[in-house]
Amino acid sequence: MGAAKNKVTTGVESLVNSLGDKGAGRGGTPKKCALLCNQASVLPDYRHVLDVLDEVAPGLVARVFFPQHGFFGEKQDNMVESGHLTDALGRPVYSLYGEARKPTPAMLEGLGTIYVDLVDAGTRVYTFAQTLSLVMEAAGRCGVGVTVLDRPNPIGGVEVEGNILDADCASFVGLHPVPLRHGLTMGELAMLVKSRLPEPPELEVRPVSGWSRDMYHPETGLPWVPPSPNMPSPETAWLYPGQVIWEGTNVSEGRGTTRPFHLVGAPFVEAEVLYKDLLSRDLPGLAFRKAWFEPTFNKWAGQLCGGLELFPLDRAFKPLLTSLTILEIMFRRWPGAVEHKAPPYEYERERRPFDLIMGRKGIFEALRDGGSAKDLCAGFEAEAAAFNELTGPFKLY
């Protein structure tokens, strides 16, 4: 993707630099705060935000919250909950992916602000955006402010792909009418969420400086610490808006291998056949190879899967079009083999995971019954354009 264009400074750096002069409270009165973060919440020198805030403003952070996959990023799979912790300072560290998915009033009592420093993946179904929304909802009801320490969208802020989420598919992988690839930063998403909440919190966004919407993560010069165990690289985030659809099927998305979301396949897939069929589609910005893999956990654990390994090459790459095209080919080549993955999925126990991921019912059936991925994605373009227009007032960069 190329070298860093210029120095990019994140919102957390801005906060750290200003604490000594201004204090951390609102209205000039220092108040205790909470911090929503995880293992990827680091500064450019890889120091963790919590350690840095404890150093520059001792006693400021009274409580810590963390999202899915554990405070240390140790929980490998989906639907693996985390319990609450206590850190070395005796400070409560609350899980928001376990018995609670949003802070309780008791967790927020006495706080002035919740600082949010999370690395997002630029895709609606990545659950950190939902955690942010639920934190804002709880904070608004309890009179606590929210400050998002913004970071760049790792897959840029220009391209938007996919249909807008339908209300009947709202879930923990999508709470608001947002396309699959939304093109927003966490700060911009927070502004959008605020506009939709009946009791929004006082919201501040500490913006990124030096970032433009056409920049992908490698151009920022910022470090990449995996925000979740199966998001090992910025390239994975680029593939994710398409490859995440396999979570809703019996096809492996490569979990349980060293190449999650880069690999796709199943025991019934003939790699040579799939490779030749996809080659004939001439998809933009994409290279791929025939691949065989054996997951160590998740779907098809211990079984040999045939399939592909995907490599995005340039900005022409369309992740959703690519993955839906592969699904279309599988339906045609191996009728009846691709199936819905049954619930539960991300706290949903009745609705089908594929519908929740896509944010719309009927897409699986449309492709299964002979529909074209290219036509489907072309039909989504008007929705993506409408979203771009709607979110114009919230864009900071």
N, C-alpha and C positions, 0 to 999 in steps of 0.2 A: 504493500500500500504506500510505501515511501517513508522518508524521514520526517521528523517533526518540522512543521512549517515555522513555528515560533513558540515562545514560551507560553504555555497554558497554565493558568493559576486557578485552582479550584476554590469553591466556597469555603471549605474548611481552612484553607490557608489564609483566606481573608479574615475569618473569625479569629484565628490564632494570633494574627498580626495586630488585630485591633483590641484584643482583650485587655492588655496592659493599660491602654489609654482610656478606654470607655467603660470598662466593666461589662458584665454579661447580662445585667438585668434590664427590664423594660422600664421606661419612665425614669431612668437614672437610679433606680433602686436595685441593687444586686439581689437576685433571688436564686434559689436552688433550681437547677435544671435537670432534665433527663436527656439521655443520648440514645438514639436509635441507630445502631451500627452493627457491623459484623467484622469478620476477619479481613475483609477487603477494604475496610475504611482506613486507608493509610495515606500519609503525606508522601511527597515525591521521594523522600529519603527512606521510605518504607516503615517509618515509625507509625505506630497505631494512634488514631485520633484520641482514644481515651487516655493513653499514656501522655500524650502531648498536652491535652487539656488539664490533666492532673498536675503537670509540671508548671504550666503558665498560670493556671488559676486553681490552686489547691482548694478542694472543698466545693467547687462549683457544681460538679456532676454528682448529684445525689443518688440517681437511679439510672440503670441501663436497661434498654430493651433490645431484643434482637429478633430477626425474622426467621423464615424457614431455613432449614439445614444446619441449625445450631450456631451458637455464638462463635465457635471456632471453625465453622464450615465442615464439621465432622460427620454430619448425617448424610449418607450417600444418596438414598433413594427418596422418591416422593412418599408422602404420607408416613414419614418417620418423625414422630413428635419429639420435642425437647421439653425438659422440665426447667423450672427456675433454678438459679444458681446464686451463690454469694461469692463475691470476689475477695481478693487478699485484704482489701480495706474494710471488709464487712459490709460492703455496699450490695443491695439487692440487684440482681441481674435477671430481668423478667423475660421469659419466652413468650413470643406472640405467635407461636406455632405449636400449640399444645392445648392445655385446658382452657386457655384464653387466646383469641386471635386479635383482640384489641384491649387496650389498657382498661382496667376497672377504675372507678372513682378513687378507690383506696390507693391504687398505684400512682395516681396523679395528684393526690392531696398535697398541698403546700408547694407545688411547682409553679414557676413562672413561665418556663419555656421548655419545649421538647426540641432539641436539635436533631436533625435527620441527616445522616451521612451514609448513603447507600449507593453502591455501584449497580446500576440497572443494566438490562440487556437490550433495551429498545423494543421489546415485544410485549404486547398486552398481557399474555398469559404468564409472564414471569411474575411470581406472586409478590415481589417486593412492592410493586405499585399498589396492590390491594392492601397490603399492610400499611402503607403510607395513608391510603384513604381512610382506613378504619381508625388509625391513630388520630387523624385530623377530626374525624367524627367525634371520637371520645373527648378529645381536647376541647373542641368547641362547646360541648355540653358542660364541661367542667371549668370553663373560663381560663384555660391554659393556652398560651400561644404556641405556635409551631414555626420553627425556622429551618428551612431546607438549605443545607450546605450543598450547593449544586455542583454537579459533575457533568462532563460531556456525555452525550449519547454515543456509545461506542460504535454504532453503525450509522452515524451521521444524522443530520436533522433535515435532510432534503427529501429522500425517498419515503413514501408512504404506500403501504400495500395492504390489500385485503378489504373485506367488507366491514362495515361498522357493526359492533356487537348489538344483537337484538335483545330486547328487554327480557324475553323469556329464556335467554341463555346466560343471564347474569349469574356469577358465581365467584368463588375465590380465585379463579383464573380470568376474571373480567367483571368488574363492578359497574363500569361506565361505558357509554357508547363510543368506543375507541376502535380503530382498525387494528389488525394483528400487528403490523409494523407501523408504529405511530409517529416516529420522527421527532419526539419531544424529549427534553431532559426531565429529570425528576422534579426540578423546580417548576418547570412549565406544566407538568402533569398536576402538581399540587395546586397551581393557580386554576387549572381546569376543574379539578375536584372541588375546590372552594366555591366555584360558581354554581355547583350543583347541590351543595349541602344545605339543609334547612337551618342548621345552627353552625355556621363555619367558625373556625378559630381565627384569631388574629394571625395573619400569615406574613412571614418575611422570607424572601429568597435571597440568599447570599450568592450572587451570580458568579459564573466562571468568567475569567478575562482571558483574552487571547485565543478564544475558540470561535470558529465560524461553522455554520451549519453543514458545509460541504466536507468537513474534516471527520475522518474515521479515527478510531483510537490510536493506531500506530503513528499518526501524524501529530498527536498531542504531546508526545514525549513523556507522558505519565506512565507510571508502572502499572502492570496488570497483575493483580492478585485475584485468582478465581473467586468470583462472588458466590459461587456454589460449586460443589464438587464436579459436576458435569458441565461446567462452563470454563474449561481450562485455558482458553485463549480467546483473543478478540475475533479470530476467524470463526470460532465456534458460535459466538454471538451473531455473526453475519449469516450463518446457516440457520440459526435457530427459528426465525419467523416461519420457515417452511418445514424444517425437520421436526419441529415440535408436534406436528399433526400425528406422527406415528405413535405418540403416547396414547392416542385414542383408538388404536388398532392392535391387532395381534402381530404386527410387523415390528421388529426390533429397530430402535433408533440408535443402537450402539451402546446403550447403558450396559455396564458390566464389561466394557472393553476400555482400552486406552484412547479410543477415538469416539467418544459420545457425540452424537448429532452429525458427525462426519460420515459415519457408516449407516447404512440402511439395508435390511435384508431379513430373511426368514428361511427355515429349512425347505419350504416349498418353492423358493425362488431359484431359477436357473440363472446364474450370474451372466453367462455368455449371452443368453437371450435378452435379458434386461439391458445389458450394455449395448447391444446392437440396436435395439428398439429406441433407446434414449439417444443414441448417437444420431439416428435419423431425424430427431426433432430439432436439432441445431439450436439448442437453447443458448441465450446470450450469457457471456461472462462466466462460463462454467467449464471446468475440466473434471473428468471422473475416470475411475479405473474399476475393473472387475475386482471384487473382493470376496473373501470368505472369512468368517470370524466365528468365534465360539464365546458367547457371553459367560461371565463367571457368576452373574446374578441377574435378576429381572427376567424379562421374557426370553424364553428358549435357553435358559442357563444350561451349560454343558452340552448343547447341541450345535452342530455345524450349520451355520446360516450362509446362504449364497446371497450376493447383493452387490452393492457399489460403495466406493468411498468417493466423496464429493470434495471438490476444491474450487472455491470461488476465486475468480481471476481479476475482475475489475468491476467498476461501478455499474456496468450493464447487467450484472448478475441479479436475478429475481428469485429470491429464496422460495417464496410461496408458489410461484408458477412452477419452479423446478420440482418441488416435492409433490405438488398435486399432479404434475405430469407423470411422475414415477408411479403414483397411486393409480392413475388412469391406465397406465401400461399393465400394472399388476392385475387390475380387474379384467382386462381383455385377455391376458396371457394365461392366467390361472383363475378361471371363474370359480367363485365360491370359496376361494382360499383365504382372501383377506376378510377379516371379520372385525366387528366392533369389539373393543375392549369393554368388558362389563364394569359397572361401578363396583366399589367406591373409587372416587377420584377426587382428590383435593376437597374432602369434606362433603362431597355430593354422593348420595347413596341411591339415587333413582335415575336421574337424567344421564344420558350417554356421554362419556368423556369426549368423543370426537365432536359432538355438537357444541359442547362447552368451549372446547379449544377454538373451533372455527367461529364461535359466536353466532351460529345460525344452524337451524335444523335443515336437513335435506341435501346438504352438499355431498355427503358420502353416497347417498342413493343416486344423486344426479350423475356422478361419475360412474358408479357401478352399473347404471342402466344405459350407458353409452354416451354420456355427456363428455365434453371436451374441457380439459383444464385451461387451455388457452382462452376459450370462450368465457368460461367462468371468471377468470381473472380480468378479462377485458370488461366484463360486466361490473366488477368491483371498482373500476377506475373512477366512475362518477362519484361513488361514495367516498373514496379517498380524497378526491378533489374537494368535495363538500367539507370534509373534516379539516383539510388544510385551510380553507377559508374561515371556518368556524373558530379555529384555534389561533388565527392571526393575532388577536389582541393579547394572547398569552405568551407569545414568542418573545424571548428576551434577547435573541442573538440573530 
